Amino acid sequence: MAIANQGYRRDLNLKETTNDRLAIDNLAGAGTASDISYIQNNLRNISSIPFNSVTFDGFFSFETNRVIAVSSVSSSIDTDSDGNLLDSSTIKVVLTDSYFLKFGDLVQLSGISDGTIAEQLNGQYSVYSVSLDLKTITFRKKGQYNLASISGSTFSVIAANIFTFTNGDVINLSEDVTINLSIGGPTLSLSSNVTYYVIESNGVNKFKLSTTENGTSVLPIIGVGGATPNNFNFIRQEPVHQQQVINYIKPQIQNRDGEFDYIKGDTINNIFDETQSNIESAEYFTLKKFRGDQSITTSESIKFEGSVVLNDPDDYNQSGSLVTNNGITGAPAPGIYIGDTRAFSSDNNPWVESAGTGSVDGKLTTESEEVSIGELAFLDGNNSMVITGEIDDDVSTVSGVVASSFTHKIPIQVQDGSGNKESYYLLVSTS
C-alpha cells in the first residue's frame, strides 16, 4: 500500500511531498538524499575577490599591498563568560568604504606612533570577523590593550601569491566600473551586466578580461590609470557540471592507510622547499618559452640549429602588397626579416651588377652594412699561395696608390719556408 512521503501520489492529484529528503530515500534507498545534497545548487556556485589595482598595461593585478582608507581604529580587552579580563585584545577597524574581506585574510596596521602601548599594535594580523556591511573588521592580539581611539594608523591588505583565476574563467563585476585610460584623458566603462572571460592570466596574481573566450583585452595595453569605484568585486562563476564529476580522478599518491598523502615519506619542510622551487622555476621558464595564447616580444638573440621553415596556412601573405608594405594591421607582416626585408617573400635581389667601363670589368655590389668572412683562402691550385720577392715593412704606395686611400684592412699572417710567421694587413676599399 502507498505510504506517506513516497513520491508524488496519484490519488492526491500529484500533491507535493511534505518531506523531499525522506521521499528520495524511500524511492532510491537510505542516504541518497544526503548524497544529492552535496551538488545542490551546483550551477549557482560563485566565488568573489575584491579589486586591488590595475596596471598601466591593462592587467588587473594583485601583486602589491592595497591600502584601505579607515575612519577609526580602536582596541578592547577580551573577557570570558563571567566578565573576567583575558590576556588578549580585539582590534576593531572601521573602513571609510566597504571592502570585501573574509576570515583569515592577512592585513597590516602600520604608522601608529601616539604612544608606547599603541605602537605595539603595529604589525600583521589575520582577519577574525567582518560585519555584514563589510566596513567593520576585527582581529586579535595577545596582551591587554584598551584604547578607545588610535590615530595615525594605515590599514593595508597584504598581497598573497595564491590567486588562482585562470584563462577561460567566467567573470562578472559586482557593479559598473569606469576605467581611467590616462590622467585627464578618456574613460572606458565595464558593465556589471556583461559576462567577461579571463585571459593572459599567470595563474598567480594578475590577469586581463575579454568579452569573448580567448579574445582580446577590454583594456588597452598601455595608458591605464585607475578604476572608479575602487572597491568593486570580481565574481567568478563556478558551476559543477557532469563533466567535472566525470573528470574527478582519485589521487594516486596514498599513504599506508589508503588516504591521500603529499609528504611522500619526506619531511614537511623539504616538501615546502621543493614545491616553492618548482613554482619559481615554472615562473621563470614560462617567460622564456614560446606561447600560443599571447604575443611575446624579446630583444634577446635566438640561435637555430638546422633549417628554418616559414609557413602561412591562412594565406595571410598571399599578395605582394601585404609583404612589401605593412600588412593588414599596419605592422610589418609576420615572418623572419633580414634587415628591413622579409626573408623569402619576394624576388628582391640584394646584389646589384654594375657595368664595366673600358678595360674594367663589371662587379656585384650590395648595400649590406656588414659582411663577415669566416675563412678567407687564397689558392693557386696547389693549396698554397706563394709571394716572391722582398716584402717592405714600410709600404706607402703600391703602383701609385696611396695606402691611406683604403678604407678597411684585413689582418693576415704570412709564413715563410721555415715556418716563421709575420702579421700583415690586406688593404681593401669599397670603391
VENFENDA-V608983 format. One line per field, one symbol per residue. ss: DSSP state (h for helix, s for strand, l for the rest). psi: psi as a letter, one per 40 degrees, with the letter a starting at -180 (. if undefined). burial: 1 if it has 16 or more other ideal C-beta (glycine too) atoms within 10 Angstrom, else 0. Layout:
ss: ???
psi: ???
burial: ???
This chain:
ss: llllllllshhhllsllllhhhhhhhhhlllhhhhhhllllhhhlsssssllsslllllssllllssslsssssssssslllllsssssssssssllllllllllssssslllllhhhhlllssssllsslllllsssssssllllsllllllssssllllllllllllsssslllssssllllllsssslllllssssllllllssssslllllllllllllllsssllllsssssllllhhhhhhllllllslllllslllllllhhhhhhhhhhhhhhhhhhhlllllllllllllllllllllllllllllllllhhhhhllllllllllllssllssllllllllssssllsllsllssssllllllllllllllllllllllllllllllssllsshhhllsssssssslllllsssssssslll
psi: ihiiffahhdefffhiiegddddddddeihedddddddehfeeehiiiiihcihideehhifdiihhhhidihiiihiiadeehhifiihhhhhidiihhiiheihihhiehffiddddeehaiihhdihidefdhhiiiihihhghdhhieihhihhhhfeifhiheihhiidiihhhhdiheaiihhhieehhiihifieeceiiiiieihfaiieiieiehdaihiefiihhhhfihidddddehhhhehiaeeeihhedfeiidddddddddddddddddddeeiiieeihhhieihhhihaihhhigdefdfdidddddafadeeiiiiahhhbehhhfeifhhehhhhiihbehiiihiiehdhhhhdhhhhhedffihhhiihhheghdihfehhdeeidiihhihhhadeehiihihhhiie.
burial: 00001000000000001000001111000000100000000000000011111100011111001101010010100000000000001111101001111000111011010000010010001010010001101110100010100100111110100010101010111100101110000000010000011111111111111100000011100001001001111111000000000000000000000000000000000000000000000000000000000000000000000000000000001000011000100000100000000100100000000000000000000000000000000000000000000000000000000000010000000000000000010010000
